[in-house]
């Protein structure tokens, strides 16, 4: 019995040593980064922006793989079935926070099944109106909406998008009455606004820039004014305390991934974002750079789930 226990103890020590050695040498093979949207979209672009930074710092190739569908749920379900070894990364967007409530049944838990590593960029939405709307700022716009119950329409890139939910949040905040018109993408949504098919819309800065002269920009949904458009006041400044919505981009790994690997990945991403050249690239993409800890990302995700959950439940939105 004593000899058997000794052998088992030696085997256990060997396994622990092997795991520790693998963590110390991480990574020893190429890494996959899973993106939940098709090539060319915002998440795909941001994934291909951060992947080379991780690859260069770690000395291993980072392969971006698109698994599109169901607002990145397909990608999330794939990720949770992968080993917790740091070799499969999840490039996620704000949809992770929205889906927690929007979909009544998920095959994964947005909080328990993932470890947030680092959020590295965020982009708020602009409140845009057609020039025919007699409002020059958020307060005047609220007055116009309240004077025209049920007569105004707003466009979005699709049901369940942050643009859609920003409109529903506005409806709750001001107790307004207006109609959501979903389009197949941000481009068609903004074209509809420019042509006067709808009265207002929410859109991120990069998408709005090509047509910006055809709109009135009344506010931005960030907590503070954006460095990209510092002249645009926040919705909070416009008289709506707590009105904050954003599209963010971050990297997560599966539950059970060793903490040293999480720390390594966070350090690599944060160091990249702190470099002036990379920060400028994020800014050029129309997003604000973020260089924070896993704990910051974890709290931010929890806040996002709570914020969007209130909007989804109150508005009765269905996927």
N, C-alpha and C positions, 0 to 999 in steps of 0.2 A: 504493500500500500504506500509506504514511504517513498519507494523508488518511482511508483506511478505518479505520485503527487509532484515529485521532483521533476519528472519528465514534462508533466503538464505545465508546471511553473516555468520551465526553461522554454517551452514552446510559446507560452504566452508572452514572455519577455522578448522572444525573437520577433513575434508579430508586432509588438509595441515598437520595437526598435526599427522594424521595417517601415511601419507607418510614419514614425517620426522622421526617418531618413527621407522618405518620399516627400513629406511636407517641407523638409529643409531644402530639398533640391527642386521643389516646384518652381516652374513647370519643366517636365522632361519630354513633353510631346506637344504637338499643335493644340490650340484651344479653339473651340467653336463658340461663336456668338450668335444666338438665335434672335431674330427680329420677327415680330408678329405681324408685319405688314409687307406688302409687295415692294419690289425694288422701285426706287424713285420717290417714295413718300418721305415725310419728315423723319420718321423713326429710322428708316433705312439709311437716309443721308447722315443722321447723327451717329448711327452705329458704325458706318464706314468712316466717320470722322474720328471716333475714339479708338477703334480697333487697331490702327497702325501705331498709335501711341502706346497701347498696352504691349503690342508685339515688340516694339523697339526696346522698351524698358525691360521686358522679361526674356528677350532673346528667343522667342518662339513665335511661329506664325499664328495669327488669330484670323480664323476663317468665318466670314459673315454668311449666315445661312437664313434665308427667308422662309418662314412657315406662316403664310398669311391666312386670315379668316377669322370670323366671329370676334372682331375687335380685339385681336391678339389672344383670345382664349385658346385657340388651337396651339399656339406656341407655348403658352403657359402650361397646358396639359402635357405637352411633350417634355418640357423642362423638368417637371416634378417626377417624371419616370427615369430620369438620368441619374447616374451615380453622383454622390455628394463629394466630388473630388476636385472641384474647381476647374474642370476641363470643359464644362458647358456653361456659358454665361447667358443671362437673359437680358437683352436690351429692351427695357420696358418704357412705356410712356404713361401719361396720366390715365389711360384707359384702365390700368390695374386698380386704381382707386374708384373709378366709376363702376366697373363691372362687379365689384363686391356687393353692390346693392341692385344694380340694374338687372342682373341675371339671377333669377330666384334659385337656380340650382347650378352650381359649378362643380366640375370634377377636380377641383383643387381649392385650397384655402389661400387667399391672397396674402394673409399675414403669417400663418403658421408654416406654410410650405416653402417660403422663401426667406433668405437672409439678404437684407439690403446692404449693398457694398458701397456705392457712391452715386449720388445724383450729380450730374456735371453741367446741366444746362436747363434753363426754363424759359418759356416764352408766354407772356400774358396776351390776352385778347384786347383788341381795340373795339370800342363802340363806334360804329360808323353809321351815318345816316345819309339818305339821298338829299341833295340840295333843296328839294321842294319842302322838306320838313322844316318848319319855322322854329328852329332851336339852334343856339350857338354854344350851349354847354349842357352838362348833365341835368342841372336843375331845371332849365327851360324845357329839356326833352321830357322829363318826368311830368311836367305840367301839360305838355301837348298830349302825352299818352293818356293822362287822366281825363282830359277834355274830349277825347275821342275813343271811348270804350268800344272794343270790338272792331274798330275800323282800320287798325294798323297791322301790317304783316312784317315778319322778320325771316330772313333766310339763314340756313346753316349748311355745312358740308354733309349733313346727314343726321338721322335720328341717333341720339346717344353720344354725339360728339361734344367736345367742350364748348363749341360755339352754340350748339342747341341748348346745352345745360346752362350756359351763361344767360341765355334769354329766359329760360325758365326760372333761374335764380332772380333775375331782374323782376319778373312777374310777381314772385313771392315778396321781394323786398318792398316794392311800391304798390302792391295789391292792384296791379294793372291787368288789363284785359286786351290781349293781342294774340295773333295767330302765328304759329310756327309753320314755315314752308321749307321742308327738307329738299336739298338738291344733291346730285351725285358728285360731290366733291366741292372743295373750296372755290375753285375756279368758276364753275357755273353759279355758285351761290353769290359771289361778288359781281359777276356779270349781270345777274338778276337785279342786284342793288343798283349798279351803275345805270341800268336801263330804266329803272323806276318801277320794276315789277313788284318790288317790296320797298318798304319805307326805311328799314334799318337792318343791321346785321352785326355780328361779332366775328372778328377774324384776327389771326396773329399778324404781326408786322410784316414778315417776309412775303406772305401771300397778298397782303393789301398793297404793298409798295407799287406794283406796276400800274394800279388804277387809283392811287391815293388822291390824285388831283380831281377825281370825279366824285369824291365823297366829302362829307364833313366829319372830321375826327373829333369826337366829343370827350372821350375818356379812355383810360386803360385800366385793366382789371388786376394790376399788380398792387402789392402793398405800398411800394414806393414808385416814383416816376422812373421810367426806363431811361437808361443812358443812350438808347437808340433814338428816342423821341422825347427828350426832356421837357419840351414845351407842352406836352399833353398831360393834363392833370389826371390823377387817379379817380376812380369811381368813388373812393372814400372821400376825397376832396370835394367831390360833387354832391356830397350829402348822404352817402350810403355807407355808413360804418360797417366794416366786415365784409364788404363786397370784394372778394378776391377769388379769381379763377386763373389757372395757369395750365399750360401744357409743359410737362417736364420730361426729361430723358435721363434714365439712370440704369445702372448695372446691378443685377441681383444674381444670387446663386441659390442652389437648392438647400433645403433644411439639412443640417448635419455636416455641412462643409466645415472643415477644421478652421478655427479662428485664425491661426497663423496665415492661412491662405486668404481669408477675407481681408486681413490687415494688409497683406502684400498687395492685393488688387486695389484696395482703397488708396494705399500710398502711391501707387503708380498713377492712378487716375487723378488724384489730387495734385501730384507734382506736375502732371501734364497741364492741368487747368491753370496752375500758377505761373506757367511760362507765358510771357507776353505774346509770343507768336501764336500759340494755340488759343489763348484767350481772344485774340483778335479774330481768329478764324471762327470761333463760336459767335462772336458779335456780328461778323459778316453774314452769318447764317440767320441773323435776326433773333438770336437768343442771348440771354444773360448768363455768363459763366458762374458756376457754383463749385467751390472746393471745400467740402465739409466731411465730417466723420460718418461712419455707418449709423451711429446713434441719431445724428441729425436727419438722415434719410428715413430711418425707422419712424421717428416722430412725424416727419412730414407726410409719410404715407398714411399713418394713422389719422392725421388731421384731414387728409384728402378724402379718405373713406367716410369720415364723419360728415364732412362738408357736402359731398355729393350724395351721400345717403339721405340727408335731409331733403335735398332738392328732388331726388328721384321719388321718394315716398310721398312728398307733398304734391308733386305734379302728376303722379300716376303714370310716369313714362314706362313703356314696355319695350323690350329689345326687339 
